[in-house]
Amino acid sequence: MAGRARSIEEFAENMEAMAAKPSPDYRPYEPQVGDVFITPWAKSGTTLMQQMFHQLRTGGDMDFDDISRVVPWDDTGTMIGLDLNAPQKADPRGFKSHREYERLPAGMRYVVTLRDPKECFVSFYRFFNGWHIERDAIPMEEFMPFFMGGGPGGCDYFTHLLSWYARHNEPDTLLTTYHWAVKNKRAVIARLAQFIGTDLTQDLADLVDHRTTRAFMVEHMDKFDDKLVAEALERNIGIPAASDSTKVQAEGSDAKTIPAGIAQQIDSLWADRVLPVTGHSNFAALAAELDG
């Protein structure tokens, strides 16, 4: 078996090998009215919002082994053998995604948090380094192709951002930035509860607030460590399931650690693609509009 990648080429080979081994237990997603897609870009608050959504709709269920079993990820369904139409623990049904609007079923509800691209880059690197990639075998300076790939089923960061920015005033889309959601969690809990039709009591708000803290999620990180994907990777291509695959880090990612050359590439892509559409010269300016 291949094991962890030591180069960009080996990473691509591993992903191709996984795609070539679909599970016979997989059943594709069939849309139902009222479905909710938790669809930030990678490393932009997806797990936080999955947990918030699931706690709200169930009143506090923690009896699961992987958050992506109870709020399943369509784009890894073939890999891990999920029946995406199996009954969920509560209504509404929820699904994880990293996709842009145009590649999701129309007429659903969409929850999106946006994050600074440089922070995303650092967090994405930390997540893959030591799990899919042999630790430090690929330096951060060479990681741009991974970042632009966006992960399973995803798209590049800029395509995702522009797609959801265009929908930030649509009633079917709940959009904030990741940092605003963290700093104003009570407000986001209330907005999400209303968005999915959950009656929010003070006790439930307190419970959800507590169970979406970094401390609580780090304490229970075994529920947020991509267990299902990790087991499939070990089974099919020999990447150890005991790898550090947790999405919940004790400390957040710092954009200041990004290499200067990568920062310049991201700035250039922003200037070419985002500035002409939004009028905002950087993420901070865009966030001020969305969160204001």
N, C-alpha and C positions, 0 to 999 in steps of 0.2 A: 504493500500500500504506500501511497505517496507521502503521507504525513504533512506536517506544516510546510508551507511554502518558504523558500529562501530567495525567491526572485519574483518579479512581476509575471514572468512567463510561467513559473510553477503555480502561482496563484490562479492564473487563467486556466491552466490545465486541471487544477483541482475543481474549479467551478464547473468546467465542462464535464468532468467525471461525475460530479454530483447530479448534474442535469440529465445525464444518460442513465440514471438509476432511479426512475420514478417508483413510488410505492404503489402496490396494487390496491391499497386501502384508501387511496386518495379519491375524494369526490369533489368536483369543482363547485365553486360558489354559484348559487342561484339567487338573484336579488329578491328581496321582499320589501314591501313598502315600510318605511320607518327605520331601515337599517342605518347604523352609524359607523362611519369610517374614521378611525383615529389615524390621521395621515400627515404628521409632520415629516420633514426630511430627516434622514438618519442623524442620530445624536442631537436631536433638537427638542426632546421632551416627550417622545412617544411613550416610553414606559411609564413616566409620571402620569400622563393623561389616560393610558390604559387602566392604571390602578385607580385613578380618581373616578373614571367612568364605571368600573366594575364595582367599586365600593358603593357608589351612589345607587346603582340599579339593583344591587342585592341587599343593601342595608348592612353591609359589612362582612361579606364572605371572604375568608382567607383559606378555605379548604381547597387549595389547588397546588399543583407542583410547579406550574409554569404559567405566568400571566398570559403567555401566548397560546395556552391551551383553552383558557376561558374567554379570551378576546383574540381569536386566531388570526394568523398572518397568512393571507391568501397566497402570497408569493413564495412561501416556503411549504405550502400544502403538499405539493408533489413530493418534496424531499422527505418530509416527516410522516406522510401518510395520514393526513387529517381528512375526515369527512366534514367539509365546511358547511354542510347543511344539517349537521347533528344538532339536536336541541341544545340551547344555551341555558345557563342557570337562571336567567331572568330576562325580561324584556326591558328595553329594545335589544335586538341582536347587535353585537359590536364586532368590528373587524379592524385589525391593524393593517397599515399600509405606509409606504413611503412615496406613493405615486402623486403625480400631478392630477388635477381635476379631469383633464381630457381622457385619461386612461382608467378612470373609475366609472362605475355605473351611474348614469344620470338619475336625478330625482331622489337621491338619498340625502343623508345629513352628514356633514363633514366637520371634523374638529382638527384644527391645525395650530401648532405653535411654531414660530419662526425664530431662528437663532443666527447670530453673527457668523458669517462664513469662516472666519479665521478660528473662532472657537470650535465650530463644527469640525474643521480640519484637524485640530489638535485632538479633540475627543474621538474622532473616527480613527485616528492613528493609534491612540491609546487602546482602543477597543480591539483592533485587529492584531496589534503587536503582542505576541506571546500566545495568541489563540490560532487564528488562521495562518499567521506568519510566525516563523521562528523568531524568538525575541531578538530584536535589534539587527536581524539579518538584512532588513531593508530600512535604510535611514529615512528620517522624515523628509529629507530633501528629495527623495525619489518616490514619494508617496502620492503625488498628484494624480496619476492615472487611477489609483484606487478611489480617491476622493471624487473624481469626475464620474466614476462608474455608479456610485450611489448605493451599492448593495443590491441584494436580490430584488428584482422587480422594480427597482427604483429608477430614477433619472438623475441627471446632474443637478447640483444645488440650484443653479440659476433658472433652469427650466421650471423647477418646483416652485421657487419663490415667486416668479412672475405669474405663474398660473394661479396661485392662491391670492396674490396681491390683487389680481383683477377681480376677485370675488369677495373682497373683504367687506362689502356692503350687502352681500346677498343673504337673505334670511335663512338659507339652508347651510350656511357656513359660519362656524364659530372660530374666529381667528384672533390670536394675540401673539405677542412675542414670548419666548420661553422665559426670559428674565422677568417680564412683567407678571407672568403667571406665577412664578415662584414668589415674587415679592408681594403679590396681591392675591394669594391663594384663596382666601375666603371669598373674594369677589368672583374668582373663576369657578369655584365650587358652586356658588349660587347661579352663575350664568349657565354652567353645564347642566345643573339639575333642571333648570327651566327649559333648556334646549332639548333634553331627552324626556321631559315630562315626569320628572320625579318630584314628589312632595318633599321639600327640604325642611325638616325639623331642626331645632337647635342641637339636639343630641346627635342627629345624623351628621350635621355640619361639623360638629366637634370631632366625631369619629373619623370622618373622611379627612379632615385637616390633619389629625394625628397620623393617620396611616399613609399619608402622602409626604411626610417629612423625610428628609434625607436619612435621619437617624433610624427611623422605623424601617425604611426600605433597605438600608445597609444591614440592619439586624436580621432581616429576612431575605437577604440577597439570593438565597438559593431558589426563591420563587421568581427571581428577575434575572436569571443567568442563561437564558436560551437553552434550557435543559433539552428540549426536544430536538433542536438543531444540533446541539453538541453531540447527542447520542447518535444522530444520523451521520454526522461527520466521522465519528469514530468507526461506526459500522461500515461505512462505504469507502472512506479514503484514509483511515488510520490516524486522524487528528484526535489526540486523547480527549475524552469527554471531561476529564478532570482539569482541563485547561482553565485559565482565568477568563471566563466568558461573561462575567457579570456586567450588566449595563449600569449598575448603580455603583458609583465611585464615592469613596469617603470624602474626596475633595473634588471640586469642579475643575474643568479644564481652563487653562489660562492662555488667551490668544497671544500674549507676549512671548510665549515660548516658540512661536512659529518661526521657521527660518526666513530670513529677509527675502530671499529669492521667491519663495512660495507666496509670501505676503504680497509681493509685487505682481505675481501672476494673478492672484485673486483680485487685487485692486484693478488690474487691467481688464479682467473679465467683467467686473462690476461696471466699469466705465463704458465698456462696449455694449453690454447687454441690459443692465438694470437702469442706469442713469437716463438713457433716452426715453424709457417707458415710464418711469416713476418720477423723474425730476430730482431724485435724491442721490447725492454724491457718495453716500456711504450708508452702512446699515443703521448707524445711530440716528441719522436723519429720517430714514424710513420708519424706524421704530417709534420715533417721536410722533409721527403722523398716526400710525396704527394705534398706539397706546394712549394717545392724548385724548 
